[in-house]
Amino acid sequence: AQSVTQLGSHVSVSEGALVLLRCNYSSSVPPYLFWYVQYPNQGLQLLLKYTTGATLVKGINGFEAEFKKSETSFHLTKPSAHMSDAAEYFCAVSPRGATNKLIFGTGTLLAVQP
Amino acid sequence: EPEVTQTPSHQVTQMGQEVILRCVPISNHLYFYWYRQILGQKVEFLVSFYNNEISEKSEIFDDQFSVERPDGSNFTLKIRSTKLEDSAMYFCASSEVGTGGPTGELFFGEGSRLTVL
């Protein structure tokens, strides 16, 4: 069965600092990979996704993630944090060739300090 | 920009009561989903729906849950007899069908918070 592990339930960075949110997956076949963001009192919004092709994917708001098959990872990064990035971030996987069922990680709450 | 809309945004109910949560998916989408997030926990898949029938469901989605697409625009989740542990944020999502099958990208609504007392 596929699963997703997000290391660090809470991450705090200073404004302007690098953001690194970690995600590892467990699957016999590399799945589709996603990062979603949830701002307070809002729904889940897709940040970026990897399905095929280039392993470094760029998303909205300056975020990017790199699929590393050898490490079964899909870490999310942003070079310079902004106060508006404070939110909860969810990594998710979806089996290839199946339905769109998403399996979510437990989420990482990102705090940005001034 | 098209979006998934959900009503109500918050519902408080007594244990044992029936609850219906409503969703209007994006109009050209054909796959519909319900997920839930218990406070402090991860988002969990409940059910997916395609071509007027359930295509997949989780073990959480037991006999007290049902889904329906009563008309061409709404997608509902019914909980027949609510329990305290049903208190959660319920998210509706939809996706379009891509070439060769689902595209894998879900669009989520803002959620309906259910509180069972």
Interface residues (C-beta under 8 A of the other chain):
Chain A: Y32 F34 Y36 N41 Q42 G43 L44 Q45 L46 K49 T51 F90 A92 S94 G97 T99 N100 K101 L102 I103 F104 G105 T106 G107
Chain B: V4 Y31 Y33 Y35 Q41 K42 V43 E44 F45 S48 Y50 S55 E56 F91 A93 S95 G101 P102 T103 G104 E105 L106 F107 F108 G109 E110 G111
